Amino acid sequence: METKKVLFVYNPRAGKAKIRNKLYDIIDIFTKAGWEVTVYPTQQEGDAVRAVTEKKPGYDLLVCSGGDGTLDEAVNGMTQCAQQIPIGYIPAGSTNDFAMSLGLPKDMCKAAESIVSGRAYPCDIGAFNERCFVYIAAFGLFTDVSYETSQEIKNVLGHMAYLLEGVKRISSIKSYKMKVSYKEGEGGEEKGIEDEFIFGMVTNSLSVGGFKRITGKYVELDDGEFEVTLIRKPSNPLDINMIIAALINRNINTDYMYCFKTGEITFEAQEELPWTTDGEFGGIHKTVRIKNRKQAVQIIVPGQGSGQEQAAITFKG
């Protein structure tokens, strides 16, 4: 029987560097299941992209471990490859929103076992101008917190790191005048909004920053649509508390926010502004075009199946 090959890319610093104590066990799980494992520890930002794009032909599976940013890099690398293969994800970051949405085990060894025995799930991703994102693109209030908070603080405080860092920004909320154009629903009519916003997010996830339901109800990760939330500029500083409460509890208040689903959306701002994608810095842009790439990647999730079956499954796209 031909040996199955897996490329295992991991961030050794993510999530209190706990993978260092689990690395042998994870490799042993794949080896016992008949996989030949090549290990690549990332050293700096962009390493996961390079590891995937420069991989030699012949791998049947890509496994990455780290936070959502590591998964983001792995997916971006894979979308640039001629030969595209399924992706397994072992979450090891501070928040791991997308892993939560997929129902992946928090325990790293159990996550590895679920890859060996799991099934391929065709999942949507987003095209963000010239690059891709896995589950969120956002601007405005709090969005710079994740990429400006040091890895050491994230490791110690987890979700609290985002909250504590975010509280510092409330006194200096910046708003952005924008024109937003989108299609309502898959194949729906063109719509437009012109307003001033303090926050916006385009998501394909059940949680953001560890908060469940913040993206909306009836979220599906493979339906070709994003959930969009846009927060209008408040009329006075006291309104910000009501906005945050409404957002976290997902109590839609049309005086403060727009919420809708779409497969394609364009943001045109009067000035350049910073964006974040999957918790990492997404660049400074005046115009951003986002399009849903329906079921573009295969992510291994818990369920019936075997490693032999998974090795034969390729991307849609």
C-alpha positions in Angstrom: 0.0 0.0 0.0 1.3 3.4 -1.0 2.4 5.6 2.0 0.2 8.6 2.7 2.1 11.8 3.2 1.2 14.7 5.5 2.8 18.1 5.8 2.5 19.4 9.3 3.0 23.1 9.7 2.8 24.6 13.2 3.4 27.8 15.1 5.6 26.9 18.1 4.7 30.1 20.0 0.9 30.0 19.8 -1.2 29.4 22.9 1.5 29.4 25.6 3.6 27.2 23.3 1.7 24.2 24.5 2.3 22.2 21.3 5.9 21.6 22.3 4.7 19.2 25.0 2.3 17.5 22.5 4.3 17.4 19.4 5.6 13.8 19.8 2.1 12.5 20.7 0.6 14.3 17.6 3.2 12.9 15.2 2.7 9.4 16.8 -1.1 9.6 16.1 -0.5 10.2 12.4 2.3 7.6 12.2 0.2 4.9 13.8 -2.6 5.7 11.3 -0.2 5.1 8.4 0.9 8.6 7.6 4.5 9.7 6.8 4.9 13.1 8.5 7.0 16.1 7.5 7.2 18.7 10.2 7.7 22.4 9.6 7.8 24.8 12.6 7.2 28.4 11.5 9.7 31.0 12.5 8.0 34.3 11.6 5.0 35.8 9.9 4.4 34.4 6.4 6.3 31.2 7.0 3.1 29.0 6.8 2.3 30.5 3.4 5.8 29.8 2.2 5.8 26.3 3.6 2.6 25.4 1.8 3.4 27.1 -1.6 6.9 25.7 -1.7 6.0 22.2 -0.7 7.1 19.4 -2.9 4.4 17.5 -4.9 3.1 14.3 -3.4 1.5 15.3 -0.2 -2.0 14.0 0.5 -2.9 16.2 3.5 -1.9 19.5 5.0 -2.2 19.8 8.8 -1.6 23.2 10.5 -1.5 24.0 14.2 -1.6 27.4 15.8 -4.1 30.2 16.1 -6.6 31.4 13.5 -3.8 33.4 11.9 -1.8 30.2 11.2 -4.8 28.7 9.6 -5.3 31.8 7.5 -1.7 31.6 6.2 -2.1 27.9 5.4 -5.3 28.5 3.5 -3.8 31.4 1.6 -0.8 29.3 0.7 -3.0 26.4 -0.4 -5.1 28.6 -2.7 -1.9 29.5 -4.6 -1.1 25.9 -5.2 -1.8 24.0 -8.4 -2.3 20.8 -6.5 -4.8 21.5 -3.7 -5.3 19.0 -0.8 -7.5 18.8 2.3 -6.5 20.7 5.4 -6.6 19.5 9.0 -6.5 22.0 11.8 -5.2 21.5 15.3 -6.1 24.7 17.3 -3.5 26.0 19.6 -4.1 29.8 19.8 -5.7 32.1 22.3 -9.2 32.3 20.9 -9.6 29.8 17.9 -13.0 31.2 16.7 -13.0 29.2 13.5 -12.1 25.9 15.3 -15.1 26.5 17.6 -17.3 27.0 14.6 -16.2 23.7 13.1 -16.7 21.8 16.3 -13.0 20.8 16.5 -11.8 19.4 19.8 -9.9 21.8 22.1 -7.5 19.1 23.2 -4.7 18.9 20.7 -4.3 15.1 20.6 -8.0 14.7 20.2 -8.0 17.2 17.4 -5.2 15.1 15.7 -7.3 11.9 16.2 -10.3 13.7 14.7 -8.3 14.5 11.6 -7.2 10.8 11.2 -10.8 9.6 11.5 -12.7 12.6 10.3 -14.4 13.7 7.1 -13.8 16.5 4.6 -16.1 19.5 4.9 -16.4 21.9 1.9 -16.1 25.3 3.5 -16.5 28.8 2.2 -13.6 31.3 2.4 -13.5 35.0 1.4 -11.6 36.8 -1.3 -10.4 40.1 0.1 -9.0 42.2 -2.8 -5.8 40.2 -3.8 -5.7 37.7 -0.9 -8.0 35.3 1.0 -9.4 35.1 4.5 -10.9 32.2 6.4 -13.6 33.6 8.6 -13.5 37.4 9.3 -12.6 40.7 7.6 -13.2 43.7 9.8 -12.4 47.4 10.3 -12.9 50.0 13.1 -13.4 49.6 16.8 -11.3 46.9 18.5 -10.2 45.4 15.2 -6.6 46.3 15.7 -6.6 44.8 19.2 -5.7 41.2 18.1 -2.7 42.1 15.9 -1.4 44.8 18.2 -1.6 42.7 21.4 1.7 40.8 21.9 1.8 37.0 21.7 3.1 36.9 25.3 0.0 38.8 26.6 -2.3 36.7 24.5 -0.7 33.6 26.0 -1.2 34.8 29.6 -4.6 36.4 29.4 -6.4 34.7 26.4 -9.8 36.4 25.7 -9.2 39.0 28.4 -6.2 40.4 26.4 -8.6 41.5 23.7 -11.0 43.0 26.1 -8.4 44.8 28.2 -6.7 46.2 25.2 -10.0 47.2 23.6 -11.2 49.2 26.6 -8.2 51.5 26.2 -9.6 52.6 22.8 -13.1 53.7 23.7 -12.1 57.2 24.5 -10.7 57.7 21.0 -13.3 56.1 18.7 -12.7 56.9 15.1 -15.5 56.8 12.5 -15.3 56.3 8.7 -17.6 57.7 6.0 -18.3 54.9 3.5 -20.3 53.8 0.6 -21.2 50.1 0.9 -22.5 48.2 -2.1 -23.7 44.6 -1.9 -26.0 41.9 -3.3 -28.7 40.9 -0.8 -28.7 37.1 -0.7 -27.2 34.8 -3.2 -28.0 36.2 -6.7 -30.1 39.0 -5.1 -30.6 42.6 -6.1 -27.9 45.3 -5.8 -28.2 47.5 -2.7 -26.3 50.4 -1.3 -25.6 52.2 2.0 -23.9 55.5 2.6 -23.2 56.2 6.3 -20.5 56.8 8.9 -19.3 53.7 10.7 -17.2 52.9 13.7 -17.0 49.2 13.1 -17.8 46.7 10.4 -17.2 42.9 10.0 -17.8 40.4 7.2 -17.9 36.9 8.8 -18.3 33.2 8.2 -18.1 32.1 11.8 -20.3 31.2 14.8 -18.1 33.4 17.1 -15.7 36.3 17.1 -13.2 37.0 19.8 -14.6 34.1 21.7 -18.2 35.5 21.8 -20.8 33.1 20.4 -23.8 34.3 18.4 -22.2 37.7 17.8 -22.3 37.2 14.0 -26.0 36.3 13.9 -28.5 33.4 13.9 -28.7 30.6 11.4 -25.0 30.9 10.3 -23.9 28.2 7.9 -20.2 27.9 6.8 -20.9 26.5 3.4 -23.8 28.4 2.0 -22.0 30.9 -0.2 -23.0 33.9 2.0 -21.3 36.0 4.7 -22.9 37.6 7.7 -22.3 41.4 7.6 -22.5 43.7 10.7 -22.0 47.5 10.3 -22.1 49.8 13.4 -23.1 53.4 12.8 -21.4 56.3 14.5 -23.2 56.9 17.8 -24.8 60.2 18.5 -23.1 60.5 21.9 -20.4 58.6 23.9 -23.0 56.9 26.1 -24.5 55.1 23.2 -21.3 53.0 22.8 -22.2 50.9 25.8 -25.6 50.1 24.3 -24.0 49.3 21.0 -21.5 46.9 22.5 -24.3 45.2 24.6 -26.5 44.9 21.5 -23.6 43.4 19.5 -22.6 40.9 22.1 -26.2 39.8 22.8 -27.1 40.0 19.1 -30.1 42.2 19.8 -30.3 44.0 16.5 -31.0 47.7 16.9 -31.5 49.4 13.6 -30.8 52.8 15.1 -27.2 51.6 15.6 -26.4 48.9 13.1 -27.0 47.3 9.8 -27.1 43.5 9.6 -27.5 41.4 6.5 -26.2 38.4 4.4 -24.4 38.7 1.1 -22.1 36.8 -1.1 -20.4 39.9 -2.5 -19.7 43.3 -1.0 -17.7 46.4 -1.7 -16.5 49.1 0.7 -15.5 52.6 -0.6 -14.2 54.9 2.1 -13.3 58.6 1.9 -9.9 57.8 3.4 -7.6 54.8 3.7 -8.2 52.7 6.9 -6.7 49.6 8.4 -8.4 46.2 8.1 -7.9 43.0 10.0 -8.4 39.5 8.4 -8.6 36.5 10.7 -7.1 38.5 13.6 -4.0 39.6 11.7 -3.2 42.9 10.0 -5.0 43.0 6.6 -3.4 46.2 5.2 -4.6 49.8 4.8 -7.2 50.3 2.1 -9.6 52.9 0.7 -11.5 50.3 -1.4 -12.1 46.7 -0.4 -13.9 44.1 -2.5 -15.0 40.9 -0.7 -16.4 37.9 -2.4 -17.5 34.6 -1.0 -15.7 31.6 -2.6 -18.4 29.0 -1.9 -17.1 25.6 -0.6 -13.6 26.5 -1.9 -11.6 24.5 0.7 -11.9 21.1 2.3 -11.4 21.2 6.1 -11.3 18.0 8.0 -13.9 17.9 10.7 -14.9 15.2 13.3 -17.1 12.5 11.7 -17.2 9.3 9.9 -14.4 8.7 7.4 -10.9 7.4 7.2 -7.5 8.8 6.5 -7.4 6.7 3.3 -10.6 8.3 2.1 -9.6 11.8 3.0 -6.3 11.6 1.0 -8.3 11.2 -2.2 -10.5 14.3 -1.6 -9.5 17.5 -3.3 -10.7 21.1 -3.2 -13.6 22.5 -5.0 -13.1 25.8 -6.5 
